[in-house]
Amino acid sequence: MDIDLEESLPRLVTLLFSYMQNVVFGIFFIVTVGILRNEGFKSYLKRLWKVFIEIPGFKDLVSMLIRRQVKLFIKETAKKTGENFIRGKKILRIPEKGLSEQELMEDLENLKKADVDPNSGKLFAYSYHSQGDKLDIVKKFYDKFEDQLSVAPDKERIVQAFFSAFMKENALNPLVFPSLRRFEVETVAMAASMLHGDANVVGSVTSGGTESILCAIKTYRDRARQLYPHITQPEMVAPVTIHPAFMKAAHYFDVKIVTVSLTKDYQPDLAQYEICINKNTILLLASACEYTHGIVDPVKEIAEFANTYGLPVHVDACFGGFILPWVEKLGYNVPVFDFRVKGVTSMSADIHKYGLGMKGASVVLYRDSDIRKYQIFAYTKWVGGLFGSPGISGTRPGGILAASWAVLKCMGQDGYLDMAKKLMAVTDYIKNEIRSNFKDLYIVGNPHCSAFAVASTNPDVDVLVLADLMEEKGWKLERAQKSLHFTILPSHTIESSNQLLADLRNCIATAKMDPSLAGKGSAAVYGMAGKLPDKALLDEFVVQFFNEIYCL
């Protein structure tokens, strides 16, 4: 009997497919009954969910639905409170001209009205403070030790007024004190626009540069865990001049940091940088500028590596973030380092440095929310309720958020430009004097802003000896491994610079006359450090120093 394969094969496939369906359904039914009988309905749903979540596109659909529900919740909350929590696609810039005291004090009064009064007795969390004469004593101590800001007296009054008005408030919950949320998102937006970010840039206000850096490294570690789970020993690449806070973050979050040496012009060796990138690399790092020498790293070239290898780039502008944009506007040659560079995915910048804000305040910025979400911590199993935190800190002082917002508003772009102009005039004056009239010293590399390092051309002139001698004259110079660091501050003037240079000249003469000074003071400590066969011994020295000095 002849068999017509063309007619029989489709029937056979159909029967086989039907049989397989029955087998799969049967297995599914048996497993379901087993789980329901042994583990219960709740466990069965969990297992079923794990299966569905692995279906391509299903996780994205769930995320979209969650985002929609979050927006609805925020919209309903906004209706109840009268506060606008809805995110808008707009760029908020630092005002071109600083706002007046009257304008900002009116803002202060309006913002306070939207918040719950911590003294009302209607709060059951968030704000713990003394009352009456006890609070007055605390305020008196605060007044004695509060930040003396490097701004005009009227601007200082504004910033301190905002700090005092919101010092009892806590940014732990953005719905309790709506003003604090506004201060934060607007401060982030103003910093982002200064660094050429678009309306998608988001971020957080932190307690300082170290927390901003910790947030960034935590973010990229968690991002890699989700996107690249096969990377079990993550690494990041950085110039050797990167700030030690990154080493701290690497230690805290178990991310190996691979450092790149410098060329003769004190720039990272780019050939070596690329060689250091490997299958475990999750992040590339750069500084703008690096603290020790005041030099901006080649961010554009490092970002090109990132684009080639599909990696993110964090630019640490904690030191230079609030000075370099204005120095560039003054016409100085500043390499492009910010969000204008394709590939730069995040930045950190300290408000409490050249932003002239109160200690401690910094921002960490991300190119979009898809990156920032990895910074956020959530824990929903606590008996005390749903817990979430956008950064390292939980409780965050409202006064700092208010003061940070206020200093950007009252300084304005005109104020920051004026600050940069004065700082660079003093910087240029000191550098030119050293280059022209101090044959025993030289400026390290080609600094890009109001910071630089000075090293010695003469083996008989140890810069660490100079630091000790200058300290005897009242100067507090920053000691680096082989140089002295100078950050020019608003308190420095041409007149004070002349005194600095005169004292420096005298100390050079003293150092030449007495070689034994190299065996004393900080020069002896750093000299010992250079000769130790095991740097772990030096680490132990530093640990013991802090362990002893912070004791009664």
TAJO-V490371 format. One record per backbone hydrogen bond with DSSP energy under -1.0 kcal/mol. NH is the residue of the N-H (numbers start at 1). CO is the residue of the C=O. E is the energy in kcal/mol with one decimal. If there is no record, write none. Layout:
NH|CO|E, NH|CO|E
//
This chain:
5|3|-1.1, 8|4|-2.5, 9|5|-2.7, 12|8|-2.6, 13|9|-2.6, 14|10|-2.3, 15|11|-2.7, 16|12|-2.6, 17|13|-2.7, 18|14|-2.4, 19|15|-2.4, 20|16|-2.6, 21|17|-2.3, 22|18|-2.0, 23|19|-2.3, 24|20|-3.0, 25|21|-2.8, 26|22|-2.5, 27|23|-2.8, 28|24|-2.8, 29|25|-2.8, 30|26|-2.6, 31|27|-2.8, 32|28|-2.5, 33|29|-2.5, 34|30|-2.2, 35|31|-2.7, 36|32|-2.8, 37|33|-2.4, 38|34|-2.5, 39|35|-3.3, 40|35|-1.3, 44|40|-1.7, 45|41|-2.2, 46|42|-1.8, 47|43|-2.1, 48|44|-2.4, 49|45|-2.5, 50|46|-2.0, 51|47|-1.4, 52|48|-2.3, 53|49|-2.7, 55|52|-1.8, 58|55|-2.2, 61|57|-1.8, 62|58|-2.2, 63|59|-2.4, 64|60|-2.2, 65|61|-2.0, 66|62|-2.4, 67|63|-2.5, 68|64|-2.0, 69|65|-2.1, 70|66|-2.6, 71|67|-2.4, 72|68|-2.0, 73|69|-2.4, 74|70|-2.7, 75|71|-2.3, 76|72|-2.4, 77|73|-2.3, 78|74|-2.4, 79|75|-1.7, 80|76|-1.6, 81|77|-2.3, 82|78|-2.3, 85|83|-1.0, 90|88|-1.6, 99|409|-2.5, 104|100|-2.2, 105|101|-2.4, 106|102|-1.8, 107|103|-1.7, 108|104|-2.4, 109|105|-2.0, 110|106|-2.1, 111|107|-2.7, 112|108|-2.2, 113|109|-1.3, 115|112|-1.1, 120|117|-2.2, 127|125|-1.4, 134|131|-1.2, 136|132|-1.7, 137|133|-1.9, 138|134|-1.9, 139|135|-2.5, 140|136|-2.0, 141|137|-2.0, 142|138|-2.4, 143|139|-2.8, 144|140|-1.5, 145|141|-1.5, 146|142|-1.4, 151|149|-1.1, 156|152|-2.5, 157|153|-2.1, 158|154|-1.5, 159|155|-2.4, 160|156|-2.5, 161|157|-2.2, 162|158|-2.2, 163|159|-2.3, 164|160|-2.7, 165|161|-2.3, 166|162|-1.4, 169|166|-1.3, 171|396|-2.6, 176|173|-1.3, 180|177|-1.3, 181|177|-1.0, 182|178|-2.0, 183|179|-2.7, 184|180|-2.3, 185|181|-2.7, 186|182|-2.3, 187|183|-2.1, 188|184|-2.6, 189|185|-2.1, 190|186|-2.5, 191|187|-2.3, 192|188|-2.6, 193|189|-2.4, 194|190|-1.9, 195|191|-1.4, 196|193|-1.8, 197|192|-3.2, 201|198|-1.5, 202|366|-2.0, 204|364|-2.0, 206|362|-2.6, 212|208|-2.2, 213|209|-2.4, 214|210|-2.8, 215|211|-2.7, 216|212|-2.0, 217|213|-2.5, 218|214|-2.4, 219|215|-2.3, 220|216|-2.3, 221|217|-2.2, 222|218|-2.4, 223|219|-2.3, 224|220|-2.2, 225|221|-2.1, 226|222|-1.6, 227|223|-2.9, 228|224|-2.7, 231|228|-2.3, 235|280|-2.2, 236|256|-2.3, 237|283|-1.9, 238|258|-2.5, 240|260|-2.6, 242|239|-2.0, 246|243|-2.2, 248|244|-2.2, 249|245|-2.4, 250|246|-2.6, 251|247|-2.2, 252|248|-2.8, 253|249|-2.8, 255|250|-1.8, 256|234|-2.4, 258|236|-3.1, 260|238|-2.1, 263|267|-3.1, 266|263|-1.9, 269|261|-2.6, 273|269|-2.3, 274|270|-2.3, 275|271|-1.7, 276|272|-1.7, 277|274|-1.2, 281|278|-1.6, 282|235|-3.2, 284|312|-2.0, 285|237|-2.3, 286|314|-1.6, 288|316|-2.6, 290|295|-2.7, 294|290|-1.8, 297|287|-2.6, 299|297|-2.4, 302|298|-2.1, 303|299|-2.8, 304|300|-1.4, 305|301|-1.4, 306|302|-1.8, 307|303|-2.5, 308|304|-2.1, 309|305|-2.5, 310|306|-1.0, 311|306|-2.5, 314|284|-2.4, 315|346|-2.4, 316|286|-3.2, 317|315|-1.1, 317|348|-1.9, 321|317|-2.8, 323|320|-1.7, 324|320|-2.9, 327|323|-2.4, 328|324|-2.6, 329|325|-1.5, 330|326|-1.4, 331|328|-1.7, 332|327|-1.7, 334|332|-1.1, 339|195|-1.8, 341|338|-2.1, 344|341|-1.8, 345|313|-2.2, 346|313|-1.6, 347|365|-2.1, 348|315|-1.6, 349|363|-2.3, 350|318|-1.3, 352|361|-2.2, 356|353|-2.0, 357|351|-2.5, 362|206|-1.6, 363|349|-2.7, 364|204|-2.2, 365|347|-3.3, 366|202|-3.4, 367|345|-2.6, 371|368|-1.1, 372|368|-1.8, 373|369|-2.1, 374|371|-1.7, 375|372|-2.2, 377|389|-3.0, 379|387|-3.0, 385|382|-1.6, 387|379|-2.3, 389|377|-2.5, 398|169|-2.9, 401|397|-1.2, 402|398|-2.5, 403|399|-2.6, 404|400|-2.4, 405|401|-2.0, 406|402|-2.5, 407|403|-2.3, 408|404|-1.5, 409|405|-1.9, 410|406|-2.8, 411|407|-2.1, 412|408|-1.7, 413|95|-3.3, 414|96|-1.6, 415|411|-1.3, 416|412|-2.0, 417|413|-2.4, 418|414|-2.0, 419|415|-2.2, 420|416|-2.6, 421|417|-2.3, 422|418|-2.0, 423|419|-2.6, 424|420|-2.7, 425|421|-1.5, 426|422|-1.8, 427|423|-2.6, 428|424|-2.9, 429|425|-1.8, 430|426|-2.4, 431|427|-2.6, 432|428|-2.6, 433|429|-2.1, 434|430|-2.4, 435|431|-2.6, 436|432|-2.0, 437|433|-2.9, 438|434|-1.5, 441|438|-1.4, 442|455|-2.2, 444|453|-2.5, 448|294|-3.0, 452|486|-2.1, 454|484|-2.5, 455|442|-2.3, 457|440|-2.5, 461|458|-2.2, 466|462|-2.0, 467|463|-2.0, 468|464|-1.8, 469|465|-2.6, 470|466|-2.9, 471|467|-1.7, 472|468|-1.3, 474|471|-1.7, 475|470|-2.4, 478|485|-1.2, 480|483|-2.8, 484|454|-2.5, 485|478|-3.1, 486|452|-3.0, 488|450|-2.7, 492|489|-2.2, 497|493|-2.0, 498|494|-1.9, 499|495|-1.5, 500|496|-2.2, 501|497|-2.7, 502|498|-2.1, 503|499|-2.5, 504|500|-2.4, 505|501|-2.2, 506|502|-1.9, 507|503|-2.3, 508|504|-1.9, 509|505|-1.7, 510|506|-2.0, 511|507|-2.5, 512|508|-1.9, 513|509|-1.5, 514|510|-1.4, 517|514|-1.7, 518|515|-1.6, 519|516|-1.8, 520|517|-1.8, 524|520|-1.3, 525|521|-1.5, 526|522|-2.8, 527|523|-1.9, 528|524|-2.5, 529|525|-2.2, 530|526|-1.8, 537|534|-1.6, 539|535|-2.0, 540|536|-2.2, 541|537|-1.7, 542|538|-2.2, 543|539|-2.5, 544|540|-2.6, 545|541|-2.1, 546|542|-2.1, 547|543|-2.3, 548|544|-2.0, 549|545|-2.6, 550|546|-1.4
//
